[in-house]
Amino acid sequence: MANEKQFRLRTRFVATRGVQEYRATIEPLITPEDVVLELGCEWGTTTALLARRCREVIGTDVSLDCIQRARCMHPGLRFEVLDAFDVRAALKLDRPFTKVYLDLSGLSSYRALLDVIALMTMYATVLRPDTIVVKSGSLKHFASHCIAWKWDEAHTPDGRQDG
């Protein structure tokens, strides 16, 4: 039986819709001490913006063509080929990531919502970053309709008051 002690992540999840919102999180969330992993960096534009504010950033993408282009466009930054679903490969980067930025274009539909949640949970559990920022309109919409229920200990499980 599940209880509140079984699943304690300290990672904060931030859901954004579109590249403008995704990049708007950089200024308020990234500090000079942060070590950032960007999953789905494509040509490295957001990675370069992150690099201006953090101690270290690594941009990754599943596409070798995208990584080669990113390396040409931003020669001073580190880019690696990495499949976001391979969290072991992210571990092999051997960095104490404090923030993870996740921009996987194919994961914006409602059909992909469970994949987005699984990825966020996987990276939060394995890398333990302070924050994961995700570009996913479906996740942002879903999250805007959620509230965390806080159990009132004065009530019994069936909703009746004790005593």
N, C-alpha and C positions, 0 to 999 in steps of 0.2 A: 504494500500500500504506500502511495506517495505521501510525502510530508514536505514542509517548507524548508527543511534542512538538506534535502537531496539535491537541489538544483540552485546553488547560490553562485551566480556570476556577478562580478562587480562591474562588468563592462556595460557602458551606456551605449544604446543603439540610437542612431540619428537617421531618420528616413527622409530623403529628399526626392523631389520630382524635377527631373531635367538637369542639364549641365550647369545652368546658371545658379540654381539653388545649391547644387553639389559643391561648386566652387565658392559660393558665398559662405560656406561653413569654415573655410580655411582660416580667415582672419580671427574669428572668435574662438576657435577650438585648438589651433596649432600654436605651440610655444617653442621657443628656441631650444628647449631640452628634448623635444619629441623626436622619436625614431619612427618613421612612417613607412608602411607598406601600402602601395597602391596596386590593387588587383584589377586588371582590365585597363591599363594605361593607354592603349592604342599608340598614338604618336608622341606621348609624353607631355602634352600641354599642361594638364593638371599637375603632373609630377613636377614640372618646372615651377609652377606656382607654389606647390608645397615646399619645394627646396628653398625658397626665399625666406621661409619662416621657421624651418625646423633644423635640428642638428644633422639629421641624415634621412634620406628617402631612397627607397628602391621601388622603381616602377616595373610592373610585370604585365605580361600579356601572353596569351596562348599562341599568338601568331608571330612566327619568326620574322615575317615581312614587316609587321608593325614595330617590333623591337629594333630591327635594323634601321628603320626610318627614324625612330625615336633617338637612337644613338647618334645618328647623323645630325639631327636637328638640335640635340642637347648633349654635346660631347662631354661635358663635365659631370654628367649625372650617370647613375648606375641603372641599367635596365637588364632584365633577365626574362627569358622565356619560361613561363610557368602556367600550368593549368590551375585555375582557382580551386577546382575540386580536388586537387592533390595537396592537401594540407601538409603532408610529409615533406614535399618539396619546399614549401614555405619555411618549415622548421629548419631545413638544411641551409637556409640563408643565414642562420645563426646570429640573429640580431634580437635585442630586447624591444620589440615593437610596442610602442605606447599607443599608437593610433593605426587603424586600418581603414583605407578608403577602398570601396568596392563599387566598381562601375562596369557591370556586365550587361551590355545592351540587350542581350537575349533574355534577360531575367526581369523584364518589366511587365509582362502580361500577368493576368490573374492566374493563368495556368501554371506559371513559374513561381508563384508566391511561396509554395512549400520549399522549393529549391533555395530561394533567397533566405528563408528562415533557417533552413538546414545549414547553409554556408555561414551565416552570421553566428549561429550557435557553435558550429565547429571551430571557427577562428577564435571566438570568445573563450571556448573551453581550452583550446590547445595553446594559443599565443598569449592569452590573458591581457589584451590591451585595455587601456582605460576607455577607449571609445572606438566604435565602428560606425563609419558614415557610409550609407548605402544610397546609391542612385536607383530608386525603384518607385515609380508612381503608384504601382499596385500596393506596395508595402506601406507607403505613406498614407494612402487612402484607408487601408485596413487598420493601421495604427491609430488613425484619427477617430476611429469608431470604437476603440478599446479603452477600458479603464481597468486598473488593477483593483480587484476586490480585496478589501481588508475585512477579515472575519472579526466580528464583534464577539469577544469571549463571553459576554453575558448571555448569549443565545445558544441554544442547543443546536445540533446539526440539522434538525428538522424545522428550525426557525422559531421555535417557542422559547420564551424567556424562562430561565432557571428560577426555581423557587416558588 
